[in-house]
Amino acid sequence: MQLWLRVLGVVLRIVNFLLTPFIKFVGGSRRKTPFPEIRNEMLEIPAVDLAERIRNKELRSEDVVRAYIDRIREVNPLINAVVEERFAAAIEDAKKADDMIANMQAIWLIKTHPLLGVPFTVKESCSLKGALLTGGSLPRQGIKASSDGEAVALLRAAGCIPLLVSNTPEYCLSWESYNHITGRTLNPYDCRRTAGGSSGGEGALIAAGASLFGVGSDIAGSIRLPALFNGIFGHKPTAGVISIKGHFPSSSDEKFSNFLTVGPMSRYAKDLPTLVHIMAGSQAYKLRLDETVYTKDIRIHYMEDVGFNPGFIPVDEEIKIAMYRAVQFFKDHGLQTERAEFDHINESLEMAMCTLQALEDVPSIFDNRENPKEKHSLFAELGRAMIGRSQLTLAGVVFYILYNTKYLLTPEEHQIYLRKAGELKKQITDTLGTDGVLFLPTFPKPALRHYESFTHTTGVTYTMLFNALGFPGTHVPLGFNRQGLPIGIQIVAAPFQDRLALCIARELEAAFGGWKAPH
């Protein structure tokens, strides 16, 4: 246990208490009019069903694409999630899809283009050919992707039609989607709150009914946190199964792909297995997603939190209650349920941080493409960022300060925490096996107010731990709290057992209603 880290957590909690009135004041006012309702039924059809209806000529891809374009134009002024659109090109892609359907047999199309004509969106960091790839960084302003990232390319090969690239924080280094180019993305359920990060643009668009599903990336919860804050589904797959090729930022360290993952975000749980299978490409066989999973054979383990730690943000009671209700639902249906206990779990933040800090060639926002050898003073840059005089975002600079806390630990302490992480991975893997899942919070609170993420940094422990260990995790929405904010939990499975978490996600969607449109 690192005392200084616990003290830092306590200090952040005190600072949050003191700043709360100010944050409420500067975070904007509540929207005075209701969020635009979804009036076109095509916008509420899951991707796999939509593909079937397009294939059967019940719907035209062009009409679906135009409907989503109209919805994006309607809601984006309220959420600011779009970085760059390709609407004209998407309409042409849809016309080509309709021509293919008119001239080819449906059976052949199912095998070669399973999601033909279905529109989707892409997190800006995931490389969509011809679209901006700035990483939300001013020194990279105007840079565009020369090719599709591998996961995006596989979706396009399956017939999906990209509509746009969406907002992300600078270098994906924040749990709020803000940068100096596009600005701040707002939560569609409450504009005073963040849509999360780093896949916050995707989360907001999907929740608002302006996207059906999207490509996100996750290095410390960047799929699952926006999924929680926006009331949708998000899956972080087993490390290494879906290629991160084409992602920016990236690293030459081979271990980077064990930490960063690319995965789907969706309004509907039933779409996730198909999306994961397509995005995994030649590696999909490792997940055995085509095997039948019987819910009754799955064991449920659960944890309300990661143990007592004065520096950790307490888990909201309404999130705990939602998890208990989910556990009870499966218990009532005859599944085995059991409270989980793991050794050293209350040191999960230290383990996750040491695993991240062990990476070499960590991408840096200080790599200015015009003068890459220019030296920066970290704390001087922090001062400039705090008063809005830096090209870099405050969140980006703060990340590198936290990253450099590795120098506060001795090499021996690093090795101790890496060893404990290995032991914890084995213990959780042995406990879950090939038929168990773990329920736990995705984050201690629902959507935070703008600027509040700085004082809630320790809350990312719940997601970051499973990046460090390489486990798959699926965020599942479970309704709303008394303030009307989405709440939900994370379903974790052992490596390569993604299908178990995805199965449970679909059962919970049926039982608790899944995504509900903002109003």
C-alpha positions as CSV (number, residue, x, y, z in Angstrom):
1,M,0.0,0.0,0.0
2,Q,1.4,3.4,-1.0
3,L,0.6,5.9,1.8
4,W,1.3,8.9,-0.5
5,L,-1.3,7.6,-3.0
6,R,-3.9,7.2,-0.3
7,V,-3.1,10.7,1.0
8,L,-3.5,12.1,-2.6
9,G,-6.9,10.4,-2.9
10,V,-8.0,12.0,0.4
11,V,-6.8,15.4,-0.7
12,L,-8.7,15.1,-4.0
13,R,-11.9,14.2,-2.1
14,I,-11.5,17.2,0.1
15,V,-10.8,19.5,-2.9
16,N,-13.9,18.1,-4.6
17,F,-16.0,18.9,-1.6
18,L,-14.7,22.5,-1.5
19,L,-15.0,23.0,-5.3
20,T,-18.4,21.5,-5.8
21,P,-20.3,24.8,-5.4
22,F,-17.9,26.5,-7.9
23,I,-18.1,23.6,-10.4
24,K,-21.9,23.8,-10.3
25,F,-21.7,27.5,-11.1
26,V,-19.2,27.2,-14.0
27,G,-20.6,24.0,-15.5
28,G,-23.5,25.6,-17.3
29,S,-27.2,25.6,-16.8
30,R,-29.8,22.9,-17.3
31,R,-31.3,22.7,-20.8
32,K,-34.6,24.6,-20.8
33,T,-36.3,22.5,-23.5
34,P,-36.7,18.7,-23.7
35,F,-34.1,16.8,-25.7
36,P,-35.5,16.2,-29.2
37,E,-37.5,12.9,-29.2
38,I,-36.8,10.2,-31.8
39,R,-39.6,10.3,-34.4
40,N,-38.2,8.0,-37.1
41,E,-38.7,4.3,-36.2
42,M,-35.7,3.4,-38.4
43,L,-33.5,5.0,-35.7
44,E,-34.6,2.4,-33.1
45,I,-33.8,-0.8,-34.9
46,P,-30.8,-2.9,-33.7
47,A,-28.0,-3.3,-36.2
48,V,-28.5,-7.0,-36.9
49,D,-32.2,-6.5,-37.4
50,L,-31.7,-3.4,-39.5
51,A,-29.2,-5.3,-41.8
52,E,-31.8,-8.1,-42.3
53,R,-34.5,-5.6,-43.2
54,I,-32.3,-3.8,-45.6
55,R,-31.2,-7.2,-47.1
56,N,-34.8,-8.2,-47.5
57,K,-35.6,-4.9,-49.2
58,E,-38.0,-3.9,-46.5
59,L,-35.9,-0.8,-46.0
60,R,-33.4,1.1,-48.2
61,S,-29.9,1.8,-46.9
62,E,-30.1,5.3,-48.4
63,D,-33.2,6.1,-46.4
64,V,-31.6,4.8,-43.2
65,V,-28.4,6.8,-43.7
66,R,-30.4,9.9,-44.5
67,A,-32.4,9.4,-41.3
68,Y,-29.3,9.2,-39.2
69,I,-27.8,12.2,-40.9
70,D,-31.0,14.2,-40.1
71,R,-30.8,13.1,-36.5
72,I,-27.1,14.0,-36.2
73,R,-27.8,17.5,-37.6
74,E,-30.7,17.9,-35.1
75,V,-28.8,16.9,-31.9
76,N,-25.2,17.7,-32.5
77,P,-25.7,21.4,-31.7
78,L,-26.9,20.2,-28.2
79,I,-24.0,17.8,-27.5
80,N,-21.1,18.9,-29.7
81,A,-19.9,15.4,-30.5
82,V,-19.0,15.5,-34.2
83,V,-15.4,16.2,-35.3
84,E,-15.9,15.8,-39.0
85,E,-18.7,14.3,-41.1
86,R,-18.7,12.5,-44.4
87,F,-22.4,12.6,-45.2
88,A,-22.3,13.0,-48.9
89,A,-19.9,10.1,-49.2
90,A,-22.1,8.0,-46.9
91,I,-25.1,8.6,-49.0
92,E,-23.2,7.4,-52.1
93,D,-22.1,4.3,-50.1
94,A,-25.7,3.6,-49.2
95,K,-26.8,3.8,-52.8
96,K,-24.1,1.3,-53.8
97,A,-25.3,-1.0,-51.0
98,D,-28.9,-0.8,-52.3
99,D,-27.6,-1.6,-55.8
100,M,-25.8,-4.7,-54.4
101,I,-28.9,-5.9,-52.7
102,A,-31.0,-5.4,-55.9
103,N,-28.5,-7.6,-57.9
104,M,-27.3,-10.3,-55.5
105,Q,-28.8,-13.1,-53.5
106,A,-29.5,-12.5,-49.8
107,I,-27.8,-15.8,-48.8
108,W,-24.6,-14.7,-50.4
109,L,-24.8,-11.2,-48.8
110,I,-25.2,-12.7,-45.3
111,K,-21.9,-14.5,-45.6
112,T,-19.9,-11.7,-47.3
113,H,-21.5,-8.5,-46.0
114,P,-23.5,-9.3,-42.8
115,L,-24.2,-5.7,-42.0
116,L,-24.5,-4.3,-45.5
117,G,-26.0,-0.8,-45.5
118,V,-25.9,-0.2,-41.8
119,P,-24.5,3.2,-40.7
120,F,-22.0,3.6,-37.8
121,T,-19.7,6.2,-36.3
122,V,-16.0,6.2,-35.4
123,K,-14.1,7.7,-32.5
124,E,-11.6,10.1,-34.1
125,S,-8.6,8.2,-32.7
126,C,-9.5,5.1,-34.6
127,S,-8.5,6.2,-38.1
128,L,-11.2,6.6,-40.8
129,K,-9.6,7.1,-44.2
130,G,-9.7,10.7,-45.3
131,A,-11.1,11.9,-41.9
132,L,-9.3,14.0,-39.3
133,L,-6.9,12.2,-37.0
134,T,-5.7,15.0,-34.7
135,G,-6.0,13.2,-31.4
136,G,-7.6,16.5,-30.2
137,S,-4.2,18.1,-30.3
138,L,-3.6,21.6,-31.6
139,P,-0.1,20.7,-33.0
140,R,-1.8,18.0,-35.1
141,Q,-4.6,20.2,-36.3
142,G,-5.6,19.3,-39.9
143,I,-3.9,15.9,-40.0
144,K,-6.0,13.2,-41.6
145,A,-5.9,9.4,-41.7
146,S,-4.3,8.0,-44.8
147,S,-6.1,4.6,-44.3
148,D,-8.7,2.9,-42.2
149,G,-7.7,1.4,-38.8
150,E,-8.0,-2.3,-39.0
151,A,-11.2,-2.6,-36.9
152,V,-12.8,0.1,-39.0
153,A,-11.7,-1.6,-42.2
154,L,-13.3,-4.9,-41.1
155,L,-16.6,-3.2,-40.4
156,R,-16.6,-1.5,-43.8
157,A,-15.7,-4.8,-45.4
158,A,-18.8,-6.2,-43.7
159,G,-20.9,-3.5,-45.4
160,C,-21.1,-0.9,-42.7
161,I,-21.2,2.8,-43.7
162,P,-19.2,5.3,-41.6
163,L,-20.9,8.7,-41.1
164,L,-18.3,10.7,-39.1
165,V,-15.6,10.8,-36.6
166,S,-16.4,11.8,-33.1
167,N,-14.9,13.8,-30.3
168,T,-12.2,12.7,-27.9
169,P,-10.0,14.4,-25.4
170,E,-6.4,15.3,-26.3
171,Y,-4.5,12.0,-26.9
172,C,-7.4,10.2,-25.3
173,L,-6.0,11.3,-21.9
174,S,-9.1,12.3,-20.0
175,W,-12.4,11.0,-18.7
176,E,-14.0,14.2,-20.2
177,S,-14.2,14.6,-24.0
178,Y,-12.7,18.1,-24.3
179,N,-9.9,19.5,-26.5
180,H,-8.8,22.8,-27.9
181,I,-10.0,22.0,-31.4
182,T,-13.6,20.7,-31.1
183,G,-14.4,21.8,-27.6
184,R,-16.4,20.0,-25.0
185,T,-18.9,17.2,-25.6
186,L,-22.1,17.4,-23.5
187,N,-24.1,14.6,-22.0
188,P,-27.5,14.3,-23.7
189,Y,-29.2,13.4,-20.4
190,D,-27.9,16.6,-18.7
191,C,-25.8,19.1,-20.5
192,R,-24.2,20.2,-17.3
193,R,-22.5,16.9,-17.1
194,T,-19.8,15.2,-19.1
195,A,-20.4,12.5,-21.7
196,G,-17.2,10.9,-20.4
197,G,-14.0,10.0,-22.1
198,S,-12.1,9.2,-24.0
199,S,-14.9,7.7,-26.3
200,G,-17.3,10.4,-25.1
201,G,-18.3,11.6,-28.6
202,E,-19.4,8.1,-29.4
203,G,-21.2,7.7,-26.1
204,A,-23.2,11.0,-26.6
205,L,-24.1,10.3,-30.2
206,I,-25.2,6.7,-29.6
207,A,-27.3,7.7,-26.5
208,A,-28.9,10.6,-28.4
209,G,-30.1,8.2,-31.2
210,A,-27.7,9.8,-33.6
211,S,-25.7,6.7,-34.1
212,L,-26.6,3.0,-33.8
213,F,-23.1,1.8,-32.8
214,G,-19.6,3.1,-32.9
215,V,-15.9,2.1,-32.7
216,G,-14.3,3.2,-29.4
217,S,-11.0,2.5,-27.7
218,D,-10.3,1.8,-24.1
219,I,-7.0,2.2,-22.2
220,A,-8.4,2.9,-18.7
221,G,-12.1,2.7,-19.1
222,S,-12.5,4.8,-22.2
223,I,-15.3,2.7,-23.6
224,R,-17.0,1.6,-20.4
225,L,-17.1,5.0,-18.6
226,P,-18.8,6.8,-21.5
227,A,-21.1,3.8,-21.8
228,L,-22.1,4.3,-18.1
229,F,-22.4,8.1,-18.3
230,N,-24.6,7.9,-21.5
231,G,-26.7,4.8,-20.6
232,I,-25.5,2.5,-23.4
233,F,-23.6,-0.7,-23.8
234,G,-19.8,-0.8,-24.3
235,H,-17.5,-3.8,-24.6
236,K,-13.8,-3.8,-23.9
237,P,-12.7,-7.1,-25.4
238,T,-10.0,-9.5,-24.2
239,A,-6.6,-7.8,-24.8
240,G,-5.1,-8.4,-28.2
241,V,-8.1,-9.9,-29.9
242,I,-9.2,-6.8,-31.8
243,S,-6.3,-5.1,-33.6
244,I,-5.3,-1.6,-32.5
245,K,-3.6,-0.9,-35.8
246,G,-4.4,2.6,-37.0
247,H,-5.1,3.9,-33.5
248,F,-3.7,7.3,-32.5
249,P,-1.9,7.6,-30.2
250,S,0.0,4.3,-30.2
251,S,3.3,2.9,-29.0
252,S,6.1,0.7,-30.2
253,D,6.0,-1.2,-27.0
254,E,4.5,-4.7,-27.6
255,K,2.8,-4.5,-24.2
256,F,0.8,-1.5,-25.3
257,S,-1.8,-3.7,-27.1
258,N,-2.3,-5.6,-23.8
259,F,-3.4,-2.3,-22.2
260,L,-5.2,-0.4,-25.1
261,T,-8.1,-2.2,-26.7
262,V,-10.5,-1.2,-29.5
263,G,-14.1,-2.3,-29.1
264,P,-17.8,-1.6,-29.9
265,M,-20.2,0.8,-28.2
266,S,-23.9,0.2,-28.9
267,R,-27.4,1.0,-27.9
268,Y,-28.4,-2.7,-28.1
269,A,-26.7,-5.6,-26.4
270,K,-27.8,-8.0,-29.1
271,D,-25.5,-6.2,-31.6
272,L,-22.4,-6.7,-29.5
273,P,-21.5,-10.3,-30.4
274,T,-21.8,-9.6,-34.1
275,L,-19.8,-6.4,-33.9
276,V,-17.0,-8.1,-31.8
277,H,-16.9,-11.0,-34.2
278,I,-16.5,-8.7,-37.2
279,M,-14.0,-6.4,-35.6
280,A,-11.8,-9.3,-34.4
281,G,-11.3,-10.6,-37.9
282,S,-9.0,-13.5,-38.1
283,Q,-8.7,-13.6,-34.3
284,A,-12.4,-14.0,-33.7
285,Y,-12.1,-17.8,-33.3
286,K,-10.3,-17.3,-30.0
287,L,-13.6,-15.9,-28.5
288,R,-15.8,-18.8,-29.7
289,L,-18.7,-16.4,-30.1
290,D,-20.6,-18.8,-32.3
291,E,-20.9,-21.3,-29.5
292,T,-24.3,-21.5,-27.7
293,V,-24.2,-20.1,-24.2
294,Y,-26.8,-21.2,-21.7
295,T,-27.5,-18.5,-19.2
296,K,-28.5,-21.0,-16.5
297,D,-25.0,-22.5,-16.5
298,I,-23.2,-19.2,-15.8
299,R,-22.1,-18.4,-12.2
300,I,-22.5,-14.9,-10.9
301,H,-19.8,-13.4,-8.6
302,Y,-20.2,-9.8,-7.4
303,M,-18.4,-7.0,-5.5
304,E,-19.9,-3.7,-4.3
305,D,-16.5,-2.1,-4.3
306,V,-12.8,-2.8,-4.2
307,G,-12.5,-2.7,-0.5
308,F,-11.9,0.1,2.1
309,N,-9.6,2.8,1.0
310,P,-9.9,6.3,2.4
311,G,-8.6,7.7,-0.9
312,F,-11.2,6.0,-3.0
313,I,-14.5,7.6,-4.1
314,P,-17.4,5.7,-2.3
315,V,-19.7,3.9,-4.7
316,D,-23.1,5.5,-4.9
317,E,-25.9,3.6,-3.1
318,E,-28.1,3.7,-6.1
319,I,-25.4,1.9,-8.2
320,K,-25.0,-0.7,-5.5
321,I,-28.8,-1.2,-5.3
322,A,-28.9,-1.6,-9.1
323,M,-26.2,-4.3,-8.9
324,Y,-28.0,-6.1,-6.1
325,R,-31.2,-6.1,-8.2
326,A,-29.3,-7.6,-11.1
327,V,-27.8,-10.3,-8.8
328,Q,-31.2,-11.1,-7.3
329,F,-32.7,-11.4,-10.8
330,F,-30.3,-14.2,-11.7
331,K,-30.6,-15.8,-8.2
332,D,-34.4,-15.9,-8.7
333,H,-33.8,-17.7,-12.0
334,G,-31.7,-20.4,-10.4
335,L,-28.2,-19.2,-11.2
336,Q,-25.5,-19.6,-8.6
337,T,-24.5,-16.2,-7.1
338,E,-21.7,-15.5,-4.7
339,R,-20.0,-12.5,-3.2
340,A,-16.4,-12.3,-4.5
341,E,-13.3,-11.7,-2.4
342,F,-9.8,-11.3,-3.9
343,D,-6.4,-10.8,-2.3
344,H,-4.8,-7.4,-2.6
345,I,-7.9,-6.0,-4.4
346,N,-7.7,-2.8,-2.3
347,E,-4.3,-2.2,-3.9
348,S,-5.8,-2.3,-7.4
349,L,-4.9,1.3,-8.2
350,E,-1.2,0.7,-7.4
351,M,-1.2,-2.4,-9.5
352,A,-2.9,-0.7,-12.5
353,M,-0.7,2.3,-12.3
354,C,2.5,0.3,-12.1
355,T,1.4,-1.8,-15.1
356,L,0.8,1.3,-17.1
357,Q,4.0,2.9,-15.9
358,A,6.0,-0.2,-17.0
359,L,5.2,0.6,-20.6
360,E,8.0,2.1,-22.7
361,D,7.5,4.6,-25.5
362,V,4.4,6.1,-23.9
363,P,2.8,8.6,-26.5
364,S,3.4,12.2,-25.4
365,I,1.4,15.3,-26.1
366,F,4.7,17.1,-25.8
367,D,5.9,15.6,-29.2
368,N,5.3,18.8,-31.2
369,R,5.5,17.8,-34.9
370,E,7.0,21.1,-35.9
371,N,9.8,21.0,-33.3
372,P,9.9,17.5,-31.8
373,K,13.1,18.2,-29.9
374,E,11.7,21.2,-28.0
375,K,11.9,20.6,-24.3
376,H,9.0,21.3,-22.0
377,S,8.9,22.0,-18.3
378,L,6.0,19.9,-17.0
379,F,5.0,22.1,-14.1
380,A,5.5,25.3,-16.2
381,E,3.2,23.8,-18.8
382,L,0.7,22.9,-16.0
383,G,0.6,26.6,-14.9
384,R,0.0,27.8,-18.5
385,A,-2.7,25.2,-19.0
386,M,-4.5,26.3,-15.8
387,I,-4.8,29.8,-17.1
388,G,-5.6,28.8,-20.6
389,R,-2.3,29.9,-22.1
390,S,-1.1,26.5,-23.3
391,Q,-1.6,24.7,-26.6
392,L,-2.1,21.6,-24.4
393,T,-5.1,20.7,-22.4
394,L,-5.0,20.7,-18.6
395,A,-6.2,17.1,-18.5
396,G,-3.3,16.1,-20.8
397,V,-0.7,17.7,-18.7
398,V,-2.1,16.3,-15.5
399,F,-1.9,12.8,-16.9
400,Y,1.8,13.1,-17.5
401,I,2.3,14.4,-13.9
402,L,0.4,11.3,-12.7
403,Y,2.4,9.1,-15.0
404,N,5.7,10.5,-13.6
405,T,4.6,9.5,-10.1
406,K,6.4,6.2,-11.0
407,Y,9.5,7.9,-9.8
408,L,8.0,8.0,-6.3
409,L,8.2,4.2,-6.2
410,T,11.4,2.3,-6.0
411,P,12.1,-0.4,-8.7
412,E,11.6,-3.0,-6.0
413,E,8.1,-1.6,-5.2
414,H,7.2,-1.6,-8.9
415,Q,8.1,-5.2,-9.1
416,I,6.1,-6.0,-6.0
417,Y,3.0,-4.5,-7.5
418,L,3.5,-6.2,-10.8
419,R,3.9,-9.5,-9.0
420,K,0.7,-8.8,-7.1
421,A,-1.1,-8.0,-10.4
422,G,0.0,-11.3,-11.8
423,E,-1.3,-13.1,-8.7
424,L,-4.6,-11.3,-8.8
425,K,-5.0,-12.1,-12.5
426,K,-4.5,-15.8,-11.7
427,Q,-6.9,-15.7,-8.8
428,I,-9.7,-14.0,-10.7
429,T,-9.2,-16.2,-13.7
430,D,-9.3,-19.3,-11.5
431,T,-12.4,-18.1,-9.8
432,L,-14.3,-17.2,-12.9
433,G,-13.1,-20.1,-15.0
434,T,-15.0,-20.8,-18.2
435,D,-18.5,-20.4,-16.7
436,G,-18.3,-17.4,-14.4
437,V,-18.6,-13.6,-14.5
438,L,-18.0,-10.8,-12.1
439,F,-20.4,-8.0,-11.4
440,L,-18.9,-4.7,-10.0
441,P,-19.3,-1.0,-10.5
442,T,-18.0,0.6,-13.7
443,F,-17.4,3.8,-11.8
444,P,-18.4,4.9,-8.4
445,K,-20.8,7.6,-9.7
446,P,-23.0,8.4,-12.6
447,A,-22.1,11.2,-15.1
448,L,-19.9,13.8,-13.4
449,R,-20.3,17.5,-13.8
450,H,-17.9,19.2,-16.2
451,Y,-14.4,19.8,-14.7
452,E,-15.2,17.3,-11.9
453,S,-13.2,14.4,-13.2
454,F,-9.9,15.8,-11.9
455,T,-11.0,15.2,-8.3
456,H,-12.5,11.8,-9.1
457,T,-9.3,10.3,-10.6
458,T,-9.2,7.3,-8.2
459,G,-12.6,6.2,-9.4
460,V,-11.1,4.9,-12.7
461,T,-9.6,2.0,-10.6
462,Y,-12.7,0.0,-11.4
463,T,-12.0,-0.1,-15.1
464,M,-8.3,0.5,-15.3
465,L,-7.6,-2.7,-13.3
466,F,-9.0,-4.8,-16.1
467,N,-7.0,-3.1,-18.7
468,A,-3.9,-3.9,-16.7
469,L,-5.0,-7.5,-16.3
470,G,-6.3,-8.0,-19.9
471,F,-9.8,-9.1,-18.9
472,P,-12.9,-8.4,-21.1
473,G,-15.6,-6.1,-19.6
474,T,-19.0,-5.1,-20.7
475,H,-20.8,-2.0,-19.3
476,V,-24.6,-2.7,-19.0
477,P,-27.1,0.1,-18.3
478,L,-29.6,-0.6,-15.5
479,G,-31.9,2.3,-15.5
480,F,-31.6,5.8,-13.9
481,N,-31.0,7.3,-10.5
482,R,-33.3,9.9,-8.9
483,Q,-31.6,12.7,-10.8
484,G,-32.5,11.0,-14.1
485,L,-28.9,10.0,-14.8
486,P,-28.0,6.6,-16.3
487,I,-26.6,4.0,-13.9
488,G,-25.3,0.5,-14.5
489,I,-22.5,-2.0,-13.8
490,Q,-19.6,-3.7,-15.4
491,I,-19.7,-7.4,-16.3
492,V,-16.2,-9.0,-16.3
493,A,-15.2,-12.4,-17.6
494,A,-11.9,-14.3,-17.7
495,P,-9.7,-13.7,-20.8
496,F,-11.3,-15.1,-24.0
497,Q,-14.6,-15.7,-22.2
498,D,-16.2,-12.5,-23.6
499,R,-19.2,-14.5,-24.8
500,L,-20.3,-15.0,-21.1
501,A,-20.3,-11.2,-20.4
502,L,-22.1,-10.5,-23.6
503,C,-24.7,-13.2,-22.8
504,I,-25.4,-11.7,-19.4
505,A,-25.6,-8.2,-20.9
506,R,-28.4,-9.3,-23.2
507,E,-30.3,-10.9,-20.3
508,L,-30.0,-7.7,-18.3
509,E,-31.1,-5.7,-21.2
510,A,-34.3,-7.8,-21.4
511,A,-34.9,-7.6,-17.7
512,F,-34.1,-3.9,-17.0
513,G,-34.8,-2.2,-20.3
514,G,-31.3,-1.3,-21.5
515,W,-30.9,2.0,-23.3
516,K,-33.7,4.6,-22.9
517,A,-33.7,7.8,-25.0
518,P,-33.0,11.1,-23.3
519,H,-35.9,13.5,-22.9
